[in-house]
């Protein structure tokens, strides 16, 4: 099994769990303004961050490195337009990341990949480790945050690694 095939197993599981979470978002865009704390992002901005993170996974796999201070780099649109638009964005970007991962070689995954903000190096690890840590783990972290936002709005939370309290029948 190649490293990409192994990563694809995790990728499929995490994308499915992420999609189930995004399916629980409120339909209307006006509900996206909720924020649990003044220092928190809005529900809509967090949802869009989760939905657009697969683009970063694709960048890790296809670019030689990534400097966040590069102003010529396109920024993802974080405007929440409701559940269906968020799902469409996620589906498109997750499909692109899956294709990029499927064609990535072991040599590519073992190559160093520098992630920085100007001179400040955030990560300078192998592409495989960066993909797992800076994309998959990052996605899981923010998906969990989104689950808290859903709970605080009395919206059901899907199970990701087994059933959630909302997925289990009450006796």
HELIX and SHEET records of a PDB file:
HELIX    1   1 UNK A    3  UNK A   22  1                                  20    
HELIX    2   2 UNK A   29  UNK A   33  5                                   5    
HELIX    3   3 UNK A   43  UNK A   62  1                                  20    
HELIX    4   4 UNK A   83  UNK A  102  1                                  20    
HELIX    5   5 UNK A  106  UNK A  110  1                                   5    
HELIX    6   6 UNK A  127  UNK A  130  1                                   4    
HELIX    7   7 UNK A  131  UNK A  137  3                                   7    
HELIX    8   8 UNK A  138  UNK A  152  1                                  15    
SHEET    1   A 3 UNK A  65  UNK A  67  0                                        
SHEET    2   A 3 UNK A 112  UNK A 117  1                                        
SHEET    3   A 3 UNK A 120  UNK A 126 -1                                        
END                                                                             
